[in-house]
Amino acid sequence: MSSESHAGLPKRPPTLHHTPRALTPSAIPSQSASQASQASPASGPAPPPDRRRGGGLERFNTAPADAAEATLLACCGSRRWAQRLVAHRPYPDLDALLAAADEASYDLSPADLCEALADESSAGVHPAAPQAAHTALGAAHAAYESRFGHAFVICLDGYHPEEYLDQVLAGIRARLGHEPDEERALSAEQLRGLARSRLAHVVANHPESDVAGASR
């Protein structure tokens, strides 16, 4: 599928070059974000992202409010969640930003969660995957969406790309047996992980023009 690490492809164009939503939770990429960002053997490993004020975090802290909000909405589709994080800038480091994102996610109202889930879309397998994989995943997503009324979201951080398809199919099968309220609570938990993963990726790993130049 595709990643922010894993849920579905965003319905709006990303304001930064963040990991595609399918890759993060509900998607199955052809390779992991870490694999994709590795430098060639000749150049050696890429340096770790600056977790303090430099790089993408500083640009996020100083970007116009509408640009920062658009960046956040590409990570989670709740407008109140995004506006809350924008309002509390600047953040001293990435950990502080992610902690604020978690706190805001826990405070999502039912309406906020519905808005965020409506912004997710179920992603498919890599185009080169066997047709049987496309068929199986498509049928599983259709069954889930028919039962619960929103896309299946799952955070696949910690899994290798070759495990994504099995994890998604197993997750859908297990969660189809949930009652709607139980599944909504689990979806909120998975969405929180997805939003955190996407936000960390977009702030820590991308070119400096992305945040400052973002627009709705």
ABEGO torsion letter per residue (X at the ends): XBBBGGABBBABBBABBBBBAAAAAABBBABBAAAAABBBAAAEBBBBBBABABEAAAAAAABBAAAAAAAAAAABABAAAAAAAAAAOBBABAAAAAAAAAAAAAABBAAAAAAAAAABBBBBBBAABBAAAAAAAAAAAAAAAAAAGBBBBBBABGBBAAAAAAAAAAAAAAAAABBAAAAAAAAAAAAAAAAAAAAAAAAAABBAAAAAABBX
